[in-house]
Amino acid sequence: MRHLLIVVTMILVAALILFSSSSMLGAARGFELFISSVFPALFPFFVCISILKRLGMFEIRGKNTAGAIIRIFLVSCISGCPTGSLLTETCFGGKSPSLSLKKRSMMSAICNLSSPVFIIGTVCTNMLQRPKLAYLIALAHYGSAAIMIASFILINKKSFSFCTSSHPLGSQGISSILPGAITDSVTTMLKLGGTLVFFSVIISILQDIPIINKLFPAEHAVLFGILEMTNGIGLIASSGVNIKTTCCIICSLLSFGGICIFVQASSVAGTDVVSYLSVKLVHAILAWLICFLLFPLFRADSLPVSSGIDETLVVSRALAIGELALCGLFASCFAILFSVLISGRTKAA
């Protein structure tokens, strides 16, 4: 692995020299995006979360480990990445970790979610220009994560009985809470900003490679989305691909998060690469399937214009109900399979 990283880094250095102008433009765009959008959107959330963390909101009390996990999950749904990784490491990591690195990495992957502000404002309103699709995309994204976190809690219930809070967070003085929260948040934001700028440079270089530009729009979007989620979503939204495929790909990219989000998560928490990316891949597949099955219920033209009860109306409603039932059946089966997967991995850990 070390030799591979050396080779990849040398190739990147050569690319930075060959595509120096693109690299500078990419760095400038990444920095502008961080200053104008990412920092204003995330910094207040990070300060508030750090305050709650210091007040002991995420501290494990008694044997109520499941309650702490649910609180982490719900806060992560609101605040976005990489809050899930940060809170997981705070509660279950540290010098005396309560959970193994693999379990923490899996939980971190499940809880690293996009915020509703990003889904509604950036993705559905600005990129897709269809705000109503936010209901579908949010349901697929958060619903698949809810299934996975419920499975994680059920399978690891026995091991949770040995968990204790490794950080007595509620014992700090009131006067030191806000300054400490601001300091921690600025440090975290600088890590995120550096990662965003770095991946913006890589994407700018790739855009100048002719063979990359010959890919189909969907392939182009998925490639860049695997590297950096926002770029990939923007490309697929403007690619002209049919709206159902576009929504499914967007749900997958949101749930996978991209390598950039993984690096951001690793910068604030210890992460096992295989465990994290495996869970993220499962999350992306599940979100894609839920979006695919539920799309007819949210499509703007899914209901007939006629108000009469005709054959078309009956058939369309029957198909919608059938797809909803199939989705529920699939989600149940998937939860069982995912539970078996986690069970095997945690026993090995």
C-alpha positions, 0 to 999 in steps of 0.5 A: 500500500505504501508503494502504491501511494507513492506512485499515485502521489508522483503521478499527481505531482506530474499532473500538477506540473503539466496542468498547472493552469487548471490546477490553479483554477481548481484550487481557486474554485474550491477555495471560493466554494468553501468561503462562500458556501461551505463555511457559512453553512456548516460553521454555525452547526459545528459550533452548536454541536460542539456546545451540545457535546461539551454539555454532555448531550451525547454522553452514554448514561448507564446502558443507554447506548442505543439512545446515544446512537439515535441522538448521533444519527438524528443530529447527523441528519440535520447538520450533515457530513462529517458530523456523524464521524465526529460524534461517533469518535467522541462517544465511542473512540478516544484513548479508551475506545468503547467500540472497535475501529471496525464498528466505529467506522461502520457507524460513522459511515451510516451517520455521515449524511447530507443535510436537508438544507443541501438536499432541498436548496442546493440539489433540488432547487438550484440544480434540478429546479424541482423542489418537490423531488426533495421529498423523494430524495430525502426519503431514499437517503434518510430512509435507507440510513434509518434501516441500516442504523436500526440493523446496526443497533439490533445486531450489536445490542449485546456488545453495547452493554459494555460501553461507557462514555470515554469522555466526561463532557458535561463537567466543563465550566460554562465560561469555557464552553463557547470559546472551546466550541469555536476553536474546535469548529474552526480547526474542523472547518480548516480540515474540511476546506483543505480537503475540498480544495485538494479534490477540486484541483484533482477534478479540474485536472481530470476535466482536461484529460481528453479520454475523460471528456469522451465518457457519456454524461451519466458515466462522467457524473458518476466518476466525478461524484465518486471523487467529490459528491457535489460536482457529480450531482451538478453534472448529472442534474445538467446532463439531460438524462431522464429524470428517474435515472437522474434522481436514482444517481443523485440518491446514490451519490448522496448516500455514498458521499464520495472519496472527499467526504471519506477523507473529511471523516478520516480527518476528524475520526479514526476510520477503517477504509474497507469497513467505511467504504463497504457500508457506504456502497451498501447505503448507495445501492439501497438508496438507489433502489428505494428511489427507483421503486418510489419514483412513480409516487412522487413524479409530477405526471404520475396522476392522470389529469382527468378526475374521473375513475377510469382504467388508467387511474385504477391501473396507475394507483394499483401499480403505485401501491404494488411498488410501495409494497415491493419496496417495503418487502425489499427493505425488510429483506435488505435489513435482514441481509445487512444484519447478517453482514454486520453480525459476521463482521463484528464477530470477526472484530 
